[in-house]
Amino acid sequence: MSGFARIANGREKWSAGGSVQRHRHDQAYAAIVLSGGYEESGSRGRFRVRPGDVLLHRPFDAHLNRFDGNGAQILNIVLVDPPPFALGHLTDPDAVVRMAERDPVAASLQLGEQLRETGRAAEDWPDILAADLMEQPNTRLEVWARRHGLSPETVSRGFRKLFGQTPAAFRSEVRAQRAFALLVGSAMTLAGIAAQAGFADQAHMTRATKALTGAPPRFWRLKSIPFKKGRSRFA
């Protein structure tokens, strides 16, 4: 598989007012904000983060970044089994940073022990729409737009400006992520996964999963961990 942005353990420094176009990583990882701040819009919503905040990324999540007037310094730590939530906070980020310089694997374990989920409220209609699509991916966009007093054209343009993709593409990605999580973390049949993830049929699910990950469902089924009842490898 190719075409995914490379992620590695270590620090990154971003200039004030800079941005990174929408991209996708094939690994799960944590981005710990050491200084500055930025906004990230992606597969799990839109977040504004500051020092001590941690953004958790699942495999194949996509996002774009916009950095504020101070830029940002970030520590990336590759994860094997990310927490189910997207945004957290560390009580002692310096301890994780020091450990990461010696042993990234131990740092990922320490991060898991310290990390606390951070709640967030939707700020405007694109955030509300993203949350609704993540909760109910079969949401009809025309109906949603009318309910909120907006035209479908306004919804499509405004959402794309913030998230780098249309609401329909975002919805398709939500479904594909759900299917991928079930492929690697459950014993359901492919047809059952397609139905559970909200696809019209298995063929539709196969195309979406391959577009997301670069490989068909059967590839991930063969590579998946032994099924543990009631637990998904990736939330």
QUILIN-V527508 format. One record per run of one state. SS is the DSSP state (h for helix, s for strand, l for the rest). FROM is the first residue (numbers start at 1). TO is the last residue. Records with the same first field share a line. If there is no record, write none. Layout:
# QUILIN-V527508
SS=FROM-TO  FROM-TO
This chain:
# QUILIN-V527508
l=1-9  15-18  25-28  43-44  51-52  58-61  79-86  90-92  103-103  115-115  118-124  136-140  148-151  164-166  186-189  198-201  214-216  224-227  229-230  232-235
s=10-14  19-24  29-42  45-50  53-57  62-78  87-89  116-117  228-228  231-231
h=93-102  104-114  125-135  141-147  152-163  167-185  190-197  202-213  217-223
